[in-house]
Amino acid sequence: MELTSKQRAMLRSIANTLDTILYIGKDGVTQHTVKEAYDALEARELIKCAVQNGCELTAKEASEILCREVHAQSVQCIGRRFVLYKESRENKRIML
């Protein structure tokens, strides 16, 4: 399911107040990072991530890799931060 522009705008406004909970380090997107992202998305549905200075990936590249691995949707990508959304199977919180 692709997000509409209104849904994306709503998710961006919710993500505005979120703290960054997932950091991509110098090793890039590892299997451990993918597992953390999957678990966080299942629990929260919407997460804010950041790419640290030592990482060779850009935020857009890291976002695309994580979206592909955990079957999530990219909501926003600004600078070194990005926001991902995935509807939770058990803990549905956000009604689109």
LINJOQUI-V89609 format. One record per pair of residues at least 12 apart in sequence whose ideal C-beta (glycine too) atoms are under 10 Angstrom apart, sorted by the first residue. I is the first residue (numbers start at 0). J is the second residue. If there is no record, write none. Layout:
BEGIN
i->I j->J
i->I j->J
END
This chain:
BEGIN
i->0 j->72
i->0 j->86
i->0 j->95
i->1 j->72
i->2 j->72
i->2 j->73
i->2 j->74
i->2 j->84
i->2 j->95
i->3 j->95
i->5 j->95
i->6 j->72
i->6 j->74
i->6 j->84
i->6 j->93
i->6 j->95
i->7 j->72
i->7 j->73
i->7 j->74
i->7 j->75
i->7 j->82
i->7 j->84
i->7 j->95
i->8 j->74
i->8 j->75
i->9 j->74
i->9 j->93
i->9 j->94
i->9 j->95
i->10 j->44
i->10 j->45
i->10 j->72
i->10 j->74
i->10 j->75
i->10 j->82
i->10 j->83
i->10 j->84
i->10 j->93
i->10 j->95
i->11 j->45
i->11 j->74
i->11 j->75
i->11 j->77
i->11 j->82
i->11 j->84
i->13 j->44
i->13 j->45
i->13 j->74
i->13 j->82
i->13 j->84
i->13 j->92
i->13 j->93
i->14 j->45
i->14 j->46
i->14 j->47
i->14 j->74
i->14 j->75
i->14 j->80
i->14 j->81
i->14 j->82
i->14 j->83
i->14 j->84
i->15 j->47
i->15 j->75
i->15 j->82
i->16 j->47
i->17 j->43
i->17 j->45
i->17 j->46
i->17 j->47
i->17 j->82
i->18 j->46
i->18 j->47
i->19 j->46
i->19 j->47
i->19 j->48
i->19 j->49
i->19 j->79
i->19 j->80
i->19 j->81
i->19 j->82
i->20 j->35
i->20 j->36
i->20 j->39
i->20 j->42
i->20 j->43
i->20 j->46
i->20 j->47
i->20 j->48
i->20 j->49
i->21 j->35
i->21 j->36
i->21 j->38
i->21 j->39
i->21 j->40
i->21 j->46
i->21 j->47
i->21 j->48
i->21 j->49
i->21 j->61
i->21 j->65
i->21 j->81
i->21 j->83
i->22 j->35
i->22 j->48
i->22 j->49
i->22 j->50
i->22 j->51
i->22 j->54
i->22 j->79
i->23 j->36
i->23 j->48
i->23 j->49
i->23 j->50
i->23 j->51
i->23 j->53
i->23 j->54
i->23 j->56
i->23 j->58
i->23 j->60
i->23 j->61
i->23 j->62
i->23 j->64
i->23 j->65
i->23 j->79
i->23 j->81
i->24 j->50
i->24 j->51
i->24 j->52
i->24 j->53
i->24 j->54
i->25 j->51
i->25 j->52
i->25 j->53
i->25 j->54
i->25 j->55
i->25 j->56
i->26 j->53
i->26 j->54
i->26 j->55
i->26 j->56
i->27 j->50
i->27 j->54
i->27 j->55
i->27 j->56
i->27 j->60
i->27 j->61
i->27 j->64
i->28 j->50
i->28 j->54
i->28 j->56
i->28 j->60
i->28 j->61
i->28 j->62
i->28 j->63
i->28 j->64
i->28 j->65
i->28 j->67
i->28 j->68
i->30 j->68
i->32 j->48
i->32 j->61
i->32 j->64
i->32 j->65
i->32 j->68
i->33 j->64
i->33 j->65
i->33 j->67
i->33 j->68
i->33 j->69
i->34 j->68
i->34 j->69
i->35 j->48
i->35 j->65
i->35 j->69
i->36 j->48
i->36 j->64
i->36 j->65
i->36 j->66
i->36 j->68
i->36 j->69
i->36 j->71
i->36 j->83
i->36 j->85
i->37 j->65
i->37 j->68
i->37 j->69
i->37 j->70
i->37 j->71
i->37 j->85
i->38 j->69
i->39 j->69
i->39 j->83
i->39 j->85
i->40 j->65
i->40 j->69
i->40 j->70
i->40 j->71
i->40 j->83
i->40 j->84
i->40 j->85
i->40 j->86
i->40 j->87
i->40 j->90
i->41 j->69
i->41 j->85
i->41 j->86
i->41 j->87
i->41 j->88
i->41 j->89
i->41 j->90
i->42 j->87
i->42 j->89
i->42 j->90
i->42 j->92
i->43 j->83
i->43 j->84
i->43 j->85
i->43 j->87
i->43 j->90
i->43 j->92
i->43 j->93
i->44 j->71
i->44 j->83
i->44 j->84
i->44 j->85
i->44 j->86
i->44 j->87
i->44 j->90
i->44 j->91
i->44 j->92
i->44 j->93
i->44 j->95
i->45 j->71
i->45 j->72
i->45 j->74
i->45 j->82
i->45 j->83
i->45 j->84
i->45 j->85
i->45 j->87
i->45 j->92
i->45 j->93
i->46 j->65
i->46 j->71
i->46 j->74
i->46 j->81
i->46 j->82
i->46 j->83
i->46 j->84
i->46 j->85
i->47 j->74
i->47 j->75
i->47 j->80
i->47 j->81
i->47 j->82
i->47 j->83
i->48 j->61
i->48 j->62
i->48 j->65
i->48 j->76
i->48 j->79
i->48 j->80
i->48 j->81
i->48 j->82
i->48 j->83
i->49 j->61
i->49 j->78
i->49 j->79
i->49 j->80
i->49 j->81
i->50 j->62
i->50 j->76
i->50 j->78
i->50 j->79
i->50 j->80
i->50 j->81
i->51 j->79
i->52 j->79
i->54 j->79
i->57 j->76
i->57 j->78
i->57 j->79
i->57 j->81
i->58 j->73
i->58 j->75
i->58 j->76
i->58 j->77
i->58 j->78
i->58 j->79
i->58 j->80
i->58 j->81
i->59 j->73
i->59 j->76
i->59 j->81
i->60 j->76
i->60 j->81
i->61 j->76
i->61 j->79
i->61 j->81
i->62 j->74
i->62 j->75
i->62 j->76
i->62 j->80
i->62 j->81
i->62 j->82
i->62 j->83
i->63 j->76
i->63 j->81
i->65 j->81
i->65 j->83
i->65 j->85
i->66 j->81
i->66 j->83
i->66 j->84
i->66 j->85
i->69 j->83
i->69 j->85
i->70 j->85
i->70 j->86
i->71 j->83
i->71 j->84
i->71 j->85
i->71 j->86
i->72 j->84
i->72 j->85
i->72 j->86
END
